[in-house]
Amino acid sequence: IEIKTPKGLKLYDYQKVGIQYIQEIGGKALIADEMGLGKTIQALTYLYNHPELRPVLIICPASLKINWKREIKKWTEEESLIISTNTKISKDFNYYIINYDILSKKLKELKEMGFKTLILDEAHYIKNKKAKRTKAVLELSQQIQSSSVIALTGTPVLNKPVELFNILVALGKIKENKFWDYANLYCDPKEIYIGNGRYITLVDGASNLDQLNAFLRSRTMIRRLKKDVLNQLPPKRRIKINIDIENRKEYEDIENRFIEWYISKGGIIDSKAELLQKIEALRKIALEGKLKQTIEFIINTYENEKKVVVFAHHRHSIEQIYDELRKLDYNLTKIIGGMKVEEKQNAIDRFNNSEEGIILISVSAGGEGINLQSAKVGIFVEMDWTPAMLLQAEDRLHRIGQNKTVDIYYIIAENTVEEHIFKIVQEKAELTKEILDTANNESEGFEILKEMANIYSLPAPKLVKKKRAGRKKGLSKISLDTIIRLVSVLSEDEEVSNKELAERLGVSPPSVIDIRKNLKSMGELNILIEENSKIRLSKNWRSNIIKFIERMTKI
């Protein structure tokens, strides 16, 4: 079959096979590819080629909602609605995203939406038939089964066939009331005497797996491992996972105080210690806001991959995550500053010699001489300031000559200081791959600090309430923050199209056109600057804004 994709996007051959498989079995499929092989892309491309199967409801872990929104925009060229507890659901979108945790609370509204496709990401979340999330999913799936249900999971589903049953019910492959027929055939049930003449039946075993596998492969499931498609994959992949923080107001209060302080300094910072202290306060609040979803992502990744390396910048971050994961029955170890050489090596050996496990490592403590090539997945909870330190940490998992693809995930708190750090450090990392001996270059770290802080030197007008907002025409409805963002991404001699400018700013082309249309009077600009007179705009920046306005009026 012909598979269309948005312009400029290409599929791997195995992904095309997966899309064809969904098509061949009527749109009710379990895509069980190993983590990192693009299950999301296969599901979205199938729907991109079948507009009649919209609207679509995607149910996923909370930590993946923003990632789904970005992938939908990229692979279907459509906007989507992320549903939270307080979201009023309208029929204005073709794609809707909700997390399992709140599904039962929104079930009544969702059932009224008339969804034609249901996507269950990390479908093993519904393995417990008594859980509210499972009951809600099955109720929705019964309503949708005449159309399309696609389940995605990288977890080896045949280890415990009982955990597969609810997925098969959701896909319409088996009736819910046929559980004991299924269990007797595939789950090796055993009766256990518990006293007082009572018995319970355990169904956590496995039997007739060849028969179950044949059934799944023929009409339900497609599964590929990385080793099977290695020749199609790059040796190392960096993947950014954006997470919305739960303490947004608290973060914005701290951020505003930082901006006020930075502007009071006139953008001139001589003390690395003072600047670092201020930015670290922002990082700490961002980490607190994403911690719950980050741990969820780590657990999810572990369930899929079984061996995971987790990197963090701060010791307290490692300790927090370690304390949470210790509550679970995992093979867990850590490497932090201050450990003796023997302790570090024992932790490494324990991890490398185990089939399963999670090791948490401080980026600075996980440098030279540490080999963690037994793992295929690394997760950066936080980033170091120095690009070469990050490259060294990544290379604990990936070395020249390695015969497997390594995936490196960066967990980023969206719309926080972490996004700025990620952008700057990643850009510099590309330039420093060949000079790893700069890993401990403190001046480089300070320069990155100052460059990152400069981003905050201009958005300050959002702190000032515009008392006369809306009174003027033209520029009075365009915030100074927007103007400054435009200035900051354009060099003085650069000609940029509306489309390119929109992409670089993360806004829609009509927004850019509207801004350019309204930036026609320097008189209006001066009024706007005066309305924000509490903000100390340097002469240099005022000059840059005026130059920008002059260029815009000529376009």
Protein Blocks (a to p, Z undefined) as FASTA:
>chain_A
ZZdddehiacdfklmmmmmmmmmnoopacdfbdehilpmmmmmmmmmmmmmlpccddddd
fklmmmmmmmmmmmnopacddddfklccdfkbfbdcddfklmmmmmmmmmmnopabdcde
hkllmmpmkbmklmmmmmmmmmmmmmcccdddfbdfklpmmlmmmmmmmnopacfklmmm
mmmmmnopadddebjhiacddfkbcehklmmmmmmmmmmpccddfklmmmmpcfbdcddd
ddddfklmmmmmmmmmmmmmmmmnnopafblklmmmmmmmmmmmmmmmmmmmmmmmmmmm
mmmnopacdddfbfklmmmmmmmmmmpccddddddehiafklmmmmmmmmmmpmbdcddd
dfklmmghiacklbcbdcdfbdcfblklmmmmmmmmpcghiacdcdddddddehifklmm
mmmmmmmmmmmmmmmmlmmmmklmmmmmmmmmmmmmmmmmmmpccfkgokaghjlmpcfk
lmmmmmmmpcfkbccdfklmmmmnopafklmmmmmmmmmbfklmmmmmmmmmmpccdfkl
mmmmmmmmmmmmmZZ
